[in-house]
């Protein structure tokens, strides 16, 4: 945030969906430890504690060797992350006011699920931010300033992105393969990618565990803009190949995945409007103005049987009431403007 205006926003569903689908196996192992994303069976809860134990449940036991407290870290890769591009740093030193990181902490019931006769859910005790800042050499900084931040000069803009997450359908009852038609009037601006996934309605532990989808269609006034209607016939593999991201094929050793959430990353389905194979979040090779589409809608068919709905290992079927989530990635501009007195401010421009 800057002067009360949003520069960029992320949310848990966007972060986890992106990390799980698009990270390498190496990065997934990091994420697994950072987020504490280990699957623990109810029968495997331990009595012995161990802060560095190889068994996740042992780390959460309170005894003489462990306080039961666990540290979690969540990567926040905004548009200025060097993972996206080294030349889009958020230049804080020239701004007239502070940029504020605003964090909305979710309730305990959204973070944890009680098992058996648990008296209370774990408390959330502390929140802090760890920032990695880049500083130029003095001479390099002088040249950088003289070229770009001039009093009364033209605004300096850089390409950025923002995200919007919406649960577009909730508690939709399933009976076999279920088709859901949804209006998509929740999004505006230039959208370069939509992420679609379906999860079981209910417990916190299921809200980011997506299931197999057989069909996804994006329509405007009834005509298809995007059509993937045979994903139970290996078209889901083509979707993964063309959209990017990880995929778990049949017979692959799934040890790297089973502990995390027993889930094929391909169940986060992406509709990308950029040029083919442009997976950058900070490029402008294509997008659609969703707000200008006439009656935009999404048709999703969720697989309701074990005999259909996707290929590869780790197929998860929802088999009960479902929620449909859609995450939109917007192309935006970040504008630095220096007034005649030399004071520089920053704002987001929705492209």
Secondary structure, DSSP 8 states (H G I E B T S, - for coil): -BTTB-S----HHHHHHHHHHHS-HHHHHHHHHHHT-----GGG--SS--TT-SSHHHHT-EETTEE-----------TT-TTT-TT-----TTBSS-B--------HHHH----TT--S-----------------HHHHHHHHHHH--TT---EEEEEEEEEEEEEEEEE--SSSEEEEEE--S--SEEEEEEEEEEESS-GGGTT----EEEEEEEETTEEEEEE--IIIIIHHHHHHHH-S----TT---HHHHTTTS--GGGSEEEE-SSTT---TT--S--EEGGGSSSEEEEEEE--STT-S--SS------S-EEEEEEEEEEEEEEEEE-TTS-EEEEEEE-
